[in-house]
Amino acid sequence: MARKVIIIGSGPAGYTAALYAARANLNPLMIDGGAGRGQELLGAGGQLMITTEVENYPGFEHGIQGPELMERMRKQVQRFGTEIIEDLVTKIDLSQRPFKVWVNDDLYEARTVIVTTGASAKWIGLPEERPVWEGGLGGAGVSACATCDGFFFRGKVVAVVGGGDTAMEEAIYLTNHATKVYVIHRRDTLRASKIMQERAQRNPKIEFIWNSAVEKVHDPERKRLSSLTLRNLATNTVSDLEVQGLFVAIGHKPNTDLFAGQLELDESGYIATHHDVRTNVYGVYAAGDVQDHEYRQAVSAAGSGCMAAIQAERFLETEGEDGANRVEW
Ligand code: NAP
C-alpha cells in the first residue's frame, strides 16, 4: 500500500517536514541522501554538515555547531516515528499516482512527496578550499555564506570571489564586519545587476581585483587563512594578498537533476513553486533551498518544510483515504 508521504532530503526543510508529518500521524518515510555523491551532493544533513558555528538559528543563545544541530533534528524526527532510509533516491516517477520513488532496486510508493534536496554551493575547485570534511580551512577562513559567517570576521580583511549579484551582496554585507573587502573577479566586467554593481563600487571598504583567479589558499596546515595567491589572467602574473577570510560566491546549484522533465523548474534550475510550496504536480511539494535562491537560511528552509507538511496533510485529508476527492490547484 502506498505511503502517505515520502520526504526526499534531510536538511532543515526535510527534518521539519518530517517532524510535522510524523506528529500529524502521516508515518513519513524520509530518504536522507545517505553519504551523498562526493563533492557534488552533500548527503544526509545537507549544507549545515559543512558549517561550523551557527549563531542565527533561534533557540541557541550561544550558537550551535551545524552538524550537532542536524543530529538533534534527526533525533527529534525519529522520536516521533519517522522512518529513515540512509541512501539516495536513484529514480522517481511523478507522472501518475501513487508516486514512485526508487532507491536502487527498492520501490516505494506514496500519495504525496515533499522534495527537500537543497542546493550545493559551487566551489572554485582548490584542494585546500573545501571545508571540514576534507580537513581544509572550514570555519577558520573559507565560507560560501557571508550571512552565516561574516560575523566571525569583525575587524578583519576578507576577500569575495565572484562577479554576480551574490558576490556583490556578500561583499556589501561583509563591510558591516570587516575593515576591508576585496572582490576578486575573473573578468574585467561584472555579471551583477547595475544597481548592485553601483552599490558595491560606491562602498569605500570594497576594492575590486579584476581579471584574477585564486590559485592557492594559505595556510591549511595551520587551519587558518592568512593569504591567497592570485593569478592575473590578463598578464599571467602572480601575487599574494593578505586576507583572513575567503567567501566563495560563484553561485549555487540546486539539486534537481532527479526531477528534470517531471517538475517545473525555473530558469536557474530551482523547482518552481506556486502558493508557497506547491509544485506543478498535485501532491508534490518542494521546500528549502531546492526552491529558494533568495533567502537560503536554515530557519527559512525549516519554515517552508513545516508549510509543505501542513499542505500535504490537508491534501490527504481533502482527498480522503480512497482518493475519491481529487485535489487540484
Ligand atoms: P551568477 O549570477 O551565476 O554569478 C556567478 C559569478 O561567479 C559570475 O560572475 C562568474 O563569473 C563567477 N564564477 C563562476 N564560476 C567561477 C569560477 N569557477 N571561478 C571564479 N569565478 C566564477 O550567480 P549568483 O551571483 O549566485 O546569482 C544567481 C542568481 O541569483 C542570479 O540570477 C542573480 O541575479 C540572483 N541573485 C539576486 C540577488 C539580488 O537581486 N539581490 C542576490 C543574489 C542573487 P563570470 O561573470 O565570468 O561568468
Residues whose N, C-alpha, C, O or C-beta is under 5 A from the ligand:
A	BS01	NAP	W123 I124 G162 G163 G164 D165 T166 A167 E169 R186 R187 R191 A249 I250 G251 H252
